[in-house]
Amino acid sequence: MPRCRKCNLEMDKSILSTHYPRGSLPVRGYKCKTCGFELISIEEAEHAQELAERLGLYGDVGALTRTITKSGGQLAFYIPKEIQRELNLKKGTKVKVSLRGDEIVLTPQ
């Protein structure tokens, strides 16, 4: 069992919470019964981080505002160059357009 950095007492196994912008996840760790200091292993932290990313708990990463324009009689907007590079988008790339609540979701195919 690890020892508390503050009290130098043995810590108890505990289920802790890691918090993210869009929710929280339980993680296995240790908690000091005297001062409340909490500790999780690197492996547990990495697992929680991967799960939070898959579940979308980090929220919108790098969200940018764009203005709707008109192109050929239809509404359109420009995709920022950073996103084009990150997703390897090119002219002619097919995207699936869907709604998630009140959000427009574009998914490259």
Biopython code that builds the backbone (N, CA, C, O; Angstrom):
import numpy as np
from Bio.PDB.StructureBuilder import StructureBuilder

atoms = [
    (1, "MET", "N", (0.837, -1.191, 0.000)),
    (1, "MET", "CA", (0.000, 0.000, 0.000)),
    (1, "MET", "C", (0.879, 1.251, 0.000)),
    (1, "MET", "O", (1.871, 1.318, 0.726)),
    (2, "PRO", "N", (0.513, 2.236, -0.812)),
    (2, "PRO", "CA", (1.291, 3.482, -0.805)),
    (2, "PRO", "C", (1.048, 4.279, 0.476)),
    (2, "PRO", "O", (0.070, 4.068, 1.193)),
    (3, "ARG", "N", (1.964, 5.189, 0.730)),
    (3, "ARG", "CA", (1.854, 6.050, 1.900)),
    (3, "ARG", "C", (1.495, 7.466, 1.444)),
    (3, "ARG", "O", (1.906, 7.910, 0.372)),
    (4, "CYS", "N", (0.732, 8.155, 2.264)),
    (4, "CYS", "CA", (0.307, 9.525, 1.981)),
    (4, "CYS", "C", (1.515, 10.452, 2.000)),
    (4, "CYS", "O", (2.356, 10.371, 2.896)),
    (5, "ARG", "N", (1.595, 11.325, 1.016)),
    (5, "ARG", "CA", (2.702, 12.295, 0.950)),
    (5, "ARG", "C", (2.624, 13.333, 2.064)),
    (5, "ARG", "O", (3.646, 13.862, 2.503)),
    (6, "LYS", "N", (1.405, 13.620, 2.518)),
    (6, "LYS", "CA", (1.223, 14.655, 3.533)),
    (6, "LYS", "C", (1.360, 14.107, 4.953)),
    (6, "LYS", "O", (2.046, 14.693, 5.792)),
    (7, "CYS", "N", (0.696, 12.973, 5.211)),
    (7, "CYS", "CA", (0.647, 12.420, 6.575)),
    (7, "CYS", "C", (1.642, 11.296, 6.805)),
    (7, "CYS", "O", (1.930, 10.942, 7.949)),
    (8, "ASN", "N", (2.161, 10.739, 5.736)),
    (8, "ASN", "CA", (3.056, 9.583, 5.784)),
    (8, "ASN", "C", (2.380, 8.354, 6.402)),
    (8, "ASN", "O", (3.049, 7.487, 6.963)),
    (9, "LEU", "N", (1.040, 8.288, 6.291)),
    (9, "LEU", "CA", (0.284, 7.129, 6.768)),
    (9, "LEU", "C", (-0.083, 6.255, 5.576)),
    (9, "LEU", "O", (-0.111, 6.723, 4.438)),
    (10, "GLU", "N", (-0.365, 4.974, 5.845)),
    (10, "GLU", "CA", (-0.771, 4.063, 4.790)),
    (10, "GLU", "C", (-2.133, 4.490, 4.246)),
    (10, "GLU", "O", (-3.032, 4.847, 5.008)),
    (11, "MET", "N", (-2.277, 4.449, 2.915)),
    (11, "MET", "CA", (-3.523, 4.861, 2.274)),
    (11, "MET", "C", (-4.408, 3.644, 2.026)),
    (11, "MET", "O", (-3.914, 2.528, 1.867)),
    (12, "ASP", "N", (-5.729, 3.872, 1.994)),
    (12, "ASP", "CA", (-6.698, 2.807, 1.745)),
    (12, "ASP", "C", (-7.061, 2.762, 0.264)),
    (12, "ASP", "O", (-7.107, 3.797, -0.400)),
    (13, "LYS", "N", (-7.322, 1.544, -0.258)),
    (13, "LYS", "CA", (-7.838, 1.416, -1.619)),
    (13, "LYS", "C", (-9.192, 2.102, -1.668)),
    (13, "LYS", "O", (-9.973, 2.030, -0.719)),
    (14, "SER", "N", (-9.467, 2.782, -2.805)),
    (14, "SER", "CA", (-10.710, 3.533, -2.905)),
    (14, "SER", "C", (-11.101, 3.711, -4.368)),
    (14, "SER", "O", (-10.251, 3.658, -5.257)),
    (15, "ILE", "N", (-12.387, 3.920, -4.609)),
    (15, "ILE", "CA", (-12.866, 4.306, -5.934)),
    (15, "ILE", "C", (-12.968, 5.829, -5.910)),
    (15, "ILE", "O", (-13.705, 6.402, -5.107)),
    (16, "LEU", "N", (-12.217, 6.474, -6.803)),
    (16, "LEU", "CA", (-12.161, 7.935, -6.872)),
    (16, "LEU", "C", (-12.859, 8.410, -8.137)),
    (16, "LEU", "O", (-13.223, 7.594, -8.985)),
    (17, "SER", "N", (-13.048, 9.702, -8.276)),
    (17, "SER", "CA", (-13.643, 10.282, -9.483)),
    (17, "SER", "C", (-12.639, 11.182, -10.172)),
    (17, "SER", "O", (-11.951, 11.975, -9.529)),
    (18, "THR", "N", (-12.562, 11.050, -11.504)),
    (18, "THR", "CA", (-11.796, 12.003, -12.303)),
    (18, "THR", "C", (-12.817, 12.841, -13.056)),
    (18, "THR", "O", (-13.764, 12.301, -13.628)),
    (19, "HIS", "N", (-12.634, 14.143, -13.058)),
    (19, "HIS", "CA", (-13.627, 15.052, -13.628)),
    (19, "HIS", "C", (-13.129, 15.641, -14.945)),
    (19, "HIS", "O", (-11.950, 15.961, -15.103)),
    (20, "TYR", "N", (-14.068, 15.774, -15.889)),
    (20, "TYR", "CA", (-13.797, 16.304, -17.223)),
    (20, "TYR", "C", (-14.858, 17.353, -17.534)),
    (20, "TYR", "O", (-15.864, 17.433, -16.829)),
    (21, "PRO", "N", (-14.653, 18.166, -18.582)),
    (21, "PRO", "CA", (-15.638, 19.208, -18.893)),
    (21, "PRO", "C", (-17.067, 18.687, -19.082)),
    (21, "PRO", "O", (-18.028, 19.391, -18.771)),
    (22, "ARG", "N", (-17.212, 17.456, -19.592)),
    (22, "ARG", "CA", (-18.555, 16.929, -19.853)),
    (22, "ARG", "C", (-18.899, 15.700, -19.013)),
    (22, "ARG", "O", (-19.651, 14.842, -19.476)),
    (23, "GLY", "N", (-18.383, 15.591, -17.821)),
    (23, "GLY", "CA", (-18.737, 14.471, -16.958)),
    (23, "GLY", "C", (-17.567, 13.998, -16.122)),
    (23, "GLY", "O", (-16.525, 14.649, -16.058)),
    (24, "SER", "N", (-17.754, 12.851, -15.481)),
    (24, "SER", "CA", (-16.686, 12.286, -14.656)),
    (24, "SER", "C", (-16.671, 10.769, -14.813)),
    (24, "SER", "O", (-17.640, 10.174, -15.283)),
    (25, "LEU", "N", (-15.574, 10.160, -14.418)),
    (25, "LEU", "CA", (-15.398, 8.712, -14.497)),
    (25, "LEU", "C", (-14.862, 8.191, -13.170)),
    (25, "LEU", "O", (-14.070, 8.866, -12.513)),
    (26, "PRO", "N", (-15.291, 6.988, -12.770)),
    (26, "PRO", "CA", (-14.698, 6.378, -11.582)),
    (26, "PRO", "C", (-13.349, 5.755, -11.930)),
    (26, "PRO", "O", (-13.176, 5.206, -13.018)),
    (27, "VAL", "N", (-12.400, 5.840, -11.011)),
    (27, "VAL", "CA", (-11.082, 5.218, -11.192)),
    (27, "VAL", "C", (-10.664, 4.554, -9.884)),
    (27, "VAL", "O", (-11.051, 4.984, -8.797)),
    (28, "ARG", "N", (-9.860, 3.489, -10.016)),
    (28, "ARG", "CA", (-9.316, 2.832, -8.825)),
    (28, "ARG", "C", (-8.100, 3.616, -8.351)),
    (28, "ARG", "O", (-7.267, 4.043, -9.150)),
    (29, "GLY", "N", (-8.016, 3.795, -7.061)),
    (29, "GLY", "CA", (-6.876, 4.518, -6.518)),
    (29, "GLY", "C", (-6.771, 4.313, -5.021)),
    (29, "GLY", "O", (-7.240, 3.314, -4.475)),
    (30, "TYR", "N", (-6.151, 5.275, -4.375)),
    (30, "TYR", "CA", (-5.930, 5.218, -2.929)),
    (30, "TYR", "C", (-6.303, 6.571, -2.330)),
    (30, "TYR", "O", (-6.155, 7.615, -2.965)),
    (31, "LYS", "N", (-6.795, 6.525, -1.082)),
    (31, "LYS", "CA", (-7.181, 7.757, -0.399)),
    (31, "LYS", "C", (-6.714, 7.687, 1.049)),
    (31, "LYS", "O", (-6.850, 6.663, 1.720)),
    (32, "CYS", "N", (-6.161, 8.804, 1.510)),
    (32, "CYS", "CA", (-5.731, 8.896, 2.910)),
    (32, "CYS", "C", (-6.964, 9.142, 3.782)),
    (32, "CYS", "O", (-7.716, 10.088, 3.551)),
    (33, "LYS", "N", (-7.162, 8.290, 4.777)),
    (33, "LYS", "CA", (-8.335, 8.443, 5.644)),
    (33, "LYS", "C", (-8.189, 9.622, 6.602)),
    (33, "LYS", "O", (-9.174, 10.066, 7.191)),
    (34, "THR", "N", (-6.960, 10.134, 6.762)),
    (34, "THR", "CA", (-6.735, 11.251, 7.675)),
    (34, "THR", "C", (-6.932, 12.605, 6.991)),
    (34, "THR", "O", (-7.714, 13.431, 7.462)),
    (35, "CYS", "N", (-6.225, 12.831, 5.880)),
    (35, "CYS", "CA", (-6.273, 14.158, 5.245)),
    (35, "CYS", "C", (-7.063, 14.183, 3.933)),
    (35, "CYS", "O", (-7.360, 15.261, 3.417)),
    (36, "GLY", "N", (-7.410, 13.004, 3.384)),
    (36, "GLY", "CA", (-8.187, 12.961, 2.147)),
    (36, "GLY", "C", (-7.362, 13.004, 0.877)),
    (36, "GLY", "O", (-7.928, 13.028, -0.216)),
    (37, "PHE", "N", (-6.034, 13.015, 0.986)),
    (37, "PHE", "CA", (-5.160, 13.020, -0.194)),
    (37, "PHE", "C", (-5.475, 11.799, -1.052)),
    (37, "PHE", "O", (-5.602, 10.689, -0.536)),
    (38, "GLU", "N", (-5.601, 12.007, -2.377)),
    (38, "GLU", "CA", (-5.939, 10.929, -3.305)),
    (38, "GLU", "C", (-4.784, 10.658, -4.252)),
    (38, "GLU", "O", (-4.027, 11.563, -4.603)),
    (39, "LEU", "N", (-4.657, 9.401, -4.663)),
    (39, "LEU", "CA", (-3.566, 8.987, -5.541)),
    (39, "LEU", "C", (-4.078, 7.924, -6.503)),
    (39, "LEU", "O", (-4.748, 6.976, -6.092)),
    (40, "ILE", "N", (-3.755, 8.088, -7.808)),
    (40, "ILE", "CA", (-4.057, 7.043, -8.790)),
    (40, "ILE", "C", (-2.775, 6.721, -9.547)),
    (40, "ILE", "O", (-1.880, 7.559, -9.660)),
    (41, "SER", "N", (-2.699, 5.510, -10.057)),
    (41, "SER", "CA", (-1.504, 5.095, -10.793)),
    (41, "SER", "C", (-1.499, 5.721, -12.185)),
    (41, "SER", "O", (-2.537, 6.152, -12.687)),
    (42, "ILE", "N", (-0.336, 5.765, -12.790)),
    (42, "ILE", "CA", (-0.213, 6.288, -14.150)),
    (42, "ILE", "C", (-1.055, 5.455, -15.103)),
    (42, "ILE", "O", (-1.722, 6.000, -15.983)),
    (43, "GLU", "N", (-1.028, 4.131, -14.932)),
    (43, "GLU", "CA", (-1.802, 3.243, -15.803)),
    (43, "GLU", "C", (-3.294, 3.533, -15.695)),
    (43, "GLU", "O", (-3.993, 3.573, -16.708)),
    (44, "GLU", "N", (-3.783, 3.735, -14.483)),
    (44, "GLU", "CA", (-5.208, 4.026, -14.273)),
    (44, "GLU", "C", (-5.560, 5.389, -14.864)),
    (44, "GLU", "O", (-6.632, 5.551, -15.447)),
    (45, "ALA", "N", (-4.670, 6.369, -14.720)),
    (45, "ALA", "CA", (-4.898, 7.699, -15.289)),
    (45, "ALA", "C", (-4.949, 7.632, -16.814)),
    (45, "ALA", "O", (-5.809, 8.259, -17.431)),
    (46, "GLU", "N", (-4.035, 6.877, -17.425)),
    (46, "GLU", "CA", (-4.026, 6.739, -18.886)),
    (46, "GLU", "C", (-5.285, 6.046, -19.374)),
    (46, "GLU", "O", (-5.859, 6.446, -20.386)),
    (47, "HIS", "N", (-5.720, 5.009, -18.666)),
    (47, "HIS", "CA", (-6.947, 4.297, -19.035)),
    (47, "HIS", "C", (-8.147, 5.244, -18.967)),
    (47, "HIS", "O", (-8.974, 5.262, -19.879)),
    (48, "ALA", "N", (-8.246, 6.029, -17.894)),
    (48, "ALA", "CA", (-9.350, 6.979, -17.738)),
    (48, "ALA", "C", (-9.313, 8.032, -18.839)),
    (48, "ALA", "O", (-10.357, 8.416, -19.366)),
    (49, "GLN", "N", (-8.114, 8.503, -19.192)),
    (49, "GLN", "CA", (-7.977, 9.508, -20.241)),
    (49, "GLN", "C", (-8.449, 8.957, -21.586)),
    (49, "GLN", "O", (-9.174, 9.639, -22.311)),
    (50, "GLU", "N", (-8.049, 7.737, -21.927)),
    (50, "GLU", "CA", (-8.478, 7.124, -23.190)),
    (50, "GLU", "C", (-9.991, 6.942, -23.220)),
    (50, "GLU", "O", (-10.632, 7.218, -24.234)),
    (51, "LEU", "N", (-10.557, 6.481, -22.120)),
    (51, "LEU", "CA", (-12.001, 6.281, -22.044)),
    (51, "LEU", "C", (-12.738, 7.615, -22.149)),
    (51, "LEU", "O", (-13.750, 7.705, -22.843)),
    (52, "ALA", "N", (-12.250, 8.640, -21.479)),
    (52, "ALA", "CA", (-12.872, 9.968, -21.536)),
    (52, "ALA", "C", (-12.854, 10.515, -22.958)),
    (52, "ALA", "O", (-13.829, 11.124, -23.399)),
    (53, "GLU", "N", (-11.756, 10.305, -23.678)),
    (53, "GLU", "CA", (-11.679, 10.749, -25.074)),
    (53, "GLU", "C", (-12.711, 10.022, -25.920)),
    (53, "GLU", "O", (-13.409, 10.648, -26.718)),
    (54, "ARG", "N", (-12.816, 8.687, -25.753)),
    (54, "ARG", "CA", (-13.780, 7.899, -26.534)),
    (54, "ARG", "C", (-15.218, 8.305, -26.229)),
    (54, "ARG", "O", (-16.069, 8.289, -27.119)),
    (55, "LEU", "N", (-15.494, 8.665, -24.987)),
    (55, "LEU", "CA", (-16.846, 9.045, -24.581)),
    (55, "LEU", "C", (-17.157, 10.517, -24.843)),
    (55, "LEU", "O", (-18.287, 10.954, -24.625)),
    (56, "GLY", "N", (-16.172, 11.286, -25.306)),
    (56, "GLY", "CA", (-16.392, 12.706, -25.592)),
    (56, "GLY", "C", (-16.492, 13.575, -24.350)),
    (56, "GLY", "O", (-17.132, 14.626, -24.383)),
    (57, "LEU", "N", (-15.872, 13.155, -23.262)),
    (57, "LEU", "CA", (-15.968, 13.917, -22.015)),
    (57, "LEU", "C", (-15.087, 15.160, -21.986)),
    (57, "LEU", "O", (-15.235, 16.001, -21.100)),
    (58, "TYR", "N", (-14.176, 15.286, -22.941)),
    (58, "TYR", "CA", (-13.332, 16.481, -22.991)),
    (58, "TYR", "C", (-14.050, 17.645, -23.656)),
    (58, "TYR", "O", (-13.558, 18.773, -23.620)),
    (59, "GLY", "N", (-15.199, 17.390, -24.257)),
    (59, "GLY", "CA", (-15.931, 18.446, -24.936)),
    (59, "GLY", "C", (-15.325, 18.734, -26.291)),
    (59, "GLY", "O", (-14.606, 17.908, -26.852)),
    (60, "ASP", "N", (-15.618, 19.900, -26.808)),
    (60, "ASP", "CA", (-15.141, 20.289, -28.130)),
    (60, "ASP", "C", (-13.689, 20.717, -28.049)),
    (60, "ASP", "O", (-13.350, 21.661, -27.335)),
    (61, "VAL", "N", (-12.834, 20.024, -28.780)),
    (61, "VAL", "CA", (-11.413, 20.351, -28.809)),
    (61, "VAL", "C", (-11.163, 21.276, -29.991)),
    (61, "VAL", "O", (-11.456, 20.918, -31.131)),
    (62, "GLY", "N", (-10.634, 22.443, -29.733)),
    (62, "GLY", "CA", (-10.292, 23.375, -30.804)),
    (62, "GLY", "C", (-11.490, 23.910, -31.565)),
    (62, "GLY", "O", (-11.387, 24.163, -32.765)),
    (63, "ALA", "N", (-12.627, 24.089, -30.901)),
    (63, "ALA", "CA", (-13.828, 24.585, -31.566)),
    (63, "ALA", "C", (-13.591, 26.002, -32.087)),
    (63, "ALA", "O", (-13.089, 26.864, -31.365)),
    (64, "LEU", "N", (-13.955, 26.228, -33.334)),
    (64, "LEU", "CA", (-13.798, 27.531, -33.975)),
    (64, "LEU", "C", (-15.148, 28.002, -34.488)),
    (64, "LEU", "O", (-16.024, 27.186, -34.775)),
    (65, "THR", "N", (-15.321, 29.302, -34.606)),
    (65, "THR", "CA", (-16.553, 29.869, -35.140)),
    (65, "THR", "C", (-16.363, 30.175, -36.617)),
    (65, "THR", "O", (-15.340, 30.728, -37.022)),
    (66, "ARG", "N", (-17.344, 29.815, -37.407)),
    (66, "ARG", "CA", (-17.339, 30.089, -38.840)),
    (66, "ARG", "C", (-18.646, 30.776, -39.199)),
    (66, "ARG", "O", (-19.652, 30.605, -38.510)),
    (67, "THR", "N", (-18.633, 31.561, -40.288)),
    (67, "THR", "CA", (-19.821, 32.241, -40.780)),
    (67, "THR", "C", (-20.397, 31.457, -41.949)),
    (67, "THR", "O", (-19.668, 31.031, -42.845)),
    (68, "ILE", "N", (-21.710, 31.270, -41.929)),
    (68, "ILE", "CA", (-22.391, 30.580, -43.028)),
    (68, "ILE", "C", (-22.424, 31.523, -44.229)),
    (68, "ILE", "O", (-22.782, 32.693, -44.097)),
    (69, "THR", "N", (-22.050, 31.008, -45.396)),
    (69, "THR", "CA", (-22.087, 31.771, -46.646)),
    (69, "THR", "C", (-23.028, 31.057, -47.608)),
    (69, "THR", "O", (-23.673, 30.073, -47.243)),
    (70, "LYS", "N", (-23.102, 31.552, -48.825)),
    (70, "LYS", "CA", (-23.931, 30.916, -49.843)),
    (70, "LYS", "C", (-23.043, 30.567, -51.022)),
    (70, "LYS", "O", (-22.239, 31.385, -51.470)),
    (71, "SER", "N", (-23.194, 29.340, -51.525)),
    (71, "SER", "CA", (-22.414, 28.883, -52.669)),
    (71, "SER", "C", (-23.342, 28.108, -53.592)),
    (71, "SER", "O", (-23.889, 27.075, -53.205)),
    (72, "GLY", "N", (-23.520, 28.605, -54.816)),
    (72, "GLY", "CA", (-24.396, 27.922, -55.769)),
    (72, "GLY", "C", (-25.824, 27.792, -55.281)),
    (72, "GLY", "O", (-26.483, 26.793, -55.567)),
    (73, "GLY", "N", (-26.309, 28.773, -54.559)),
    (73, "GLY", "CA", (-27.686, 28.750, -54.080)),
    (73, "GLY", "C", (-27.893, 27.938, -52.800)),
    (73, "GLY", "O", (-29.017, 27.844, -52.307)),
    (74, "GLN", "N", (-26.817, 27.347, -52.256)),
    (74, "GLN", "CA", (-26.939, 26.562, -51.028)),
    (74, "GLN", "C", (-26.066, 27.162, -49.929)),
    (74, "GLN", "O", (-25.080, 27.847, -50.202)),
    (75, "LEU", "N", (-26.445, 26.894, -48.691)),
    (75, "LEU", "CA", (-25.649, 27.373, -47.569)),
    (75, "LEU", "C", (-24.362, 26.567, -47.470)),
    (75, "LEU", "O", (-24.348, 25.363, -47.728)),
    (76, "ALA", "N", (-23.279, 27.246, -47.091)),
    (76, "ALA", "CA", (-21.972, 26.589, -46.999)),
    (76, "ALA", "C", (-21.128, 27.290, -45.938)),
    (76, "ALA", "O", (-21.468, 28.381, -45.481)),
    (77, "PHE", "N", (-20.025, 26.650, -45.555)),
    (77, "PHE", "CA", (-19.033, 27.282, -44.688)),
    (77, "PHE", "C", (-17.674, 26.698, -45.030)),
    (77, "PHE", "O", (-17.582, 25.629, -45.632)),
    (78, "TYR", "N", (-16.623, 27.404, -44.644)),
    (78, "TYR", "CA", (-15.263, 26.967, -44.942)),
    (78, "TYR", "C", (-14.684, 26.222, -43.744)),
    (78, "TYR", "O", (-14.850, 26.635, -42.596)),
    (79, "ILE", "N", (-14.004, 25.122, -44.033)),
    (79, "ILE", "CA", (-13.359, 24.327, -42.985)),
    (79, "ILE", "C", (-11.960, 24.895, -42.762)),
    (79, "ILE", "O", (-11.201, 25.041, -43.720)),
    (80, "PRO", "N", (-11.601, 25.220, -41.515)),
    (80, "PRO", "CA", (-10.277, 25.787, -41.233)),
    (80, "PRO", "C", (-9.146, 24.868, -41.709)),
    (80, "PRO", "O", (-9.264, 23.643, -41.668)),
    (81, "LYS", "N", (-8.051, 25.484, -42.159)),
    (81, "LYS", "CA", (-6.907, 24.726, -42.684)),
    (81, "LYS", "C", (-6.343, 23.737, -41.668)),
    (81, "LYS", "O", (-5.906, 22.648, -42.040)),
    (82, "GLU", "N", (-6.350, 24.112, -40.378)),
    (82, "GLU", "CA", (-5.826, 23.206, -39.354)),
    (82, "GLU", "C", (-6.612, 21.895, -39.330)),
    (82, "GLU", "O", (-6.035, 20.816, -39.198)),
    (83, "ILE", "N", (-7.933, 22.004, -39.460)),
    (83, "ILE", "CA", (-8.785, 20.810, -39.462)),
    (83, "ILE", "C", (-8.602, 20.038, -40.763)),
    (83, "ILE", "O", (-8.592, 18.807, -40.754)),
    (84, "GLN", "N", (-8.460, 20.744, -41.878)),
    (84, "GLN", "CA", (-8.209, 20.074, -43.165)),
    (84, "GLN", "C", (-6.958, 19.214, -43.079)),
    (84, "GLN", "O", (-6.953, 18.062, -43.511)),
    (85, "ARG", "N", (-5.895, 19.786, -42.517)),
    (85, "ARG", "CA", (-4.634, 19.037, -42.388)),
    (85, "ARG", "C", (-4.779, 17.858, -41.431)),
    (85, "ARG", "O", (-4.350, 16.745, -41.734)),
    (86, "GLU", "N", (-5.386, 18.112, -40.275)),
    (86, "GLU", "CA", (-5.522, 17.070, -39.249)),
    (86, "GLU", "C", (-6.294, 15.858, -39.765)),
    (86, "GLU", "O", (-5.937, 14.720, -39.463)),
    (87, "LEU", "N", (-7.351, 16.097, -40.542)),
    (87, "LEU", "CA", (-8.200, 15.008, -41.045)),
    (87, "LEU", "C", (-7.877, 14.620, -42.485)),
    (87, "LEU", "O", (-8.554, 13.774, -43.070)),
    (88, "ASN", "N", (-6.839, 15.242, -43.057)),
    (88, "ASN", "CA", (-6.432, 14.964, -44.440)),
    (88, "ASN", "C", (-7.597, 15.156, -45.410)),
    (88, "ASN", "O", (-7.835, 14.312, -46.275)),
    (89, "LEU", "N", (-8.324, 16.271, -45.265)),
    (89, "LEU", "CA", (-9.463, 16.568, -46.129)),
    (89, "LEU", "C", (-8.989, 17.231, -47.411)),
    (89, "LEU", "O", (-8.108, 18.092, -47.396)),
    (90, "LYS", "N", (-9.581, 16.820, -48.508)),
    (90, "LYS", "CA", (-9.247, 17.381, -49.820)),
    (90, "LYS", "C", (-10.544, 17.630, -50.582)),
    (90, "LYS", "O", (-11.595, 17.109, -50.207)),
    (91, "LYS", "N", (-10.478, 18.415, -51.640)),
    (91, "LYS", "CA", (-11.640, 18.631, -52.496)),
    (91, "LYS", "C", (-12.119, 17.266, -52.986)),
    (91, "LYS", "O", (-11.325, 16.463, -53.475)),
    (92, "GLY", "N", (-13.403, 17.011, -52.855)),
    (92, "GLY", "CA", (-13.966, 15.734, -53.279)),
    (92, "GLY", "C", (-14.124, 14.721, -52.157)),
    (92, "GLY", "O", (-14.752, 13.681, -52.352)),
    (93, "THR", "N", (-13.558, 15.009, -50.969)),
    (93, "THR", "CA", (-13.718, 14.092, -49.836)),
    (93, "THR", "C", (-15.198, 14.025, -49.460)),
    (93, "THR", "O", (-15.847, 15.058, -49.299)),
    (94, "LYS", "N", (-15.725, 12.820, -49.323)),
    (94, "LYS", "CA", (-17.120, 12.630, -48.915)),
    (94, "LYS", "C", (-17.214, 12.761, -47.397)),
    (94, "LYS", "O", (-16.361, 12.257, -46.666)),
    (95, "VAL", "N", (-18.267, 13.447, -46.931)),
    (95, "VAL", "CA", (-18.522, 13.567, -45.500)),
    (95, "VAL", "C", (-19.977, 13.218, -45.218)),
    (95, "VAL", "O", (-20.874, 13.527, -46.002)),
    (96, "LYS", "N", (-20.185, 12.574, -44.089)),
    (96, "LYS", "CA", (-21.546, 12.291, -43.633)),
    (96, "LYS", "C", (-21.976, 13.485, -42.791)),
    (96, "LYS", "O", (-21.242, 13.911, -41.898)),
    (97, "VAL", "N", (-23.162, 14.030, -43.068)),
    (97, "VAL", "CA", (-23.700, 15.164, -42.321)),
    (97, "VAL", "C", (-24.869, 14.644, -41.490)),
    (97, "VAL", "O", (-25.801, 14.044, -42.025)),
    (98, "SER", "N", (-24.813, 14.879, -40.176)),
    (98, "SER", "CA", (-25.891, 14.415, -39.300)),
    (98, "SER", "C", (-26.136, 15.435, -38.197)),
    (98, "SER", "O", (-25.354, 16.366, -38.005)),
    (99, "LEU", "N", (-27.221, 15.246, -37.485)),
    (99, "LEU", "CA", (-27.554, 16.106, -36.348)),
    (99, "LEU", "C", (-27.399, 15.316, -35.062)),
    (99, "LEU", "O", (-27.802, 14.155, -34.979)),
    (100, "ARG", "N", (-26.811, 15.954, -34.059)),
    (100, "ARG", "CA", (-26.722, 15.388, -32.710)),
    (100, "ARG", "C", (-27.301, 16.452, -31.789)),
    (100, "ARG", "O", (-26.616, 17.398, -31.400)),
    (101, "GLY", "N", (-28.570, 16.280, -31.448)),
    (101, "GLY", "CA", (-29.254, 17.323, -30.686)),
    (101, "GLY", "C", (-29.359, 18.559, -31.563)),
    (101, "GLY", "O", (-29.936, 18.502, -32.649)),
    (102, "ASP", "N", (-28.805, 19.679, -31.102)),
    (102, "ASP", "CA", (-28.822, 20.901, -31.907)),
    (102, "ASP", "C", (-27.461, 21.181, -32.548)),
    (102, "ASP", "O", (-27.158, 22.325, -32.887)),
    (103, "GLU", "N", (-26.636, 20.133, -32.716)),
    (103, "GLU", "CA", (-25.310, 20.278, -33.318)),
    (103, "GLU", "C", (-25.253, 19.594, -34.680)),
    (103, "GLU", "O", (-25.852, 18.538, -34.882)),
    (104, "ILE", "N", (-24.534, 20.202, -35.601)),
    (104, "ILE", "CA", (-24.270, 19.599, -36.907)),
    (104, "ILE", "C", (-22.962, 18.832, -36.791)),
    (104, "ILE", "O", (-21.956, 19.381, -36.343)),
    (105, "VAL", "N", (-22.973, 17.562, -37.193)),
    (105, "VAL", "CA", (-21.786, 16.715, -37.099)),
    (105, "VAL", "C", (-21.353, 16.321, -38.505)),
    (105, "VAL", "O", (-22.151, 15.796, -39.281)),
    (106, "LEU", "N", (-20.081, 16.577, -38.833)),
    (106, "LEU", "CA", (-19.508, 16.177, -40.118)),
    (106, "LEU", "C", (-18.506, 15.065, -39.855)),
    (106, "LEU", "O", (-17.594, 15.223, -39.044)),
    (107, "THR", "N", (-18.677, 13.934, -40.543)),
    (107, "THR", "CA", (-17.781, 12.798, -40.355)),
    (107, "THR", "C", (-17.193, 12.400, -41.697)),
    (107, "THR", "O", (-17.931, 11.956, -42.577)),
    (108, "PRO", "N", (-15.862, 12.548, -41.883)),
    (108, "PRO", "CA", (-15.251, 12.131, -43.152)),
    (108, "PRO", "C", (-15.481, 10.640, -43.386)),
    (108, "PRO", "O", (-15.414, 9.835, -42.457)),
    (109, "GLN", "N", (-15.753, 10.289, -44.635)),
    (109, "GLN", "CA", (-16.000, 8.879, -44.991)),
    (109, "GLN", "C", (-14.775, 8.246, -45.586)),
    (109, "GLN", "O", (-14.799, 7.068, -45.943)),
]
sb = StructureBuilder()
sb.init_structure("model")
sb.init_model(0)
sb.init_chain("A")
sb.init_seg("    ")
for serial, (resi, resn, name, xyz) in enumerate(atoms, 1):
    if name == "N":
        sb.init_residue(resn, " ", resi, " ")
    sb.init_atom(name, np.array(xyz, "f"), 0.0, 1.0, " ", f" {name:<3s}", serial, name[0])
structure = sb.get_structure()
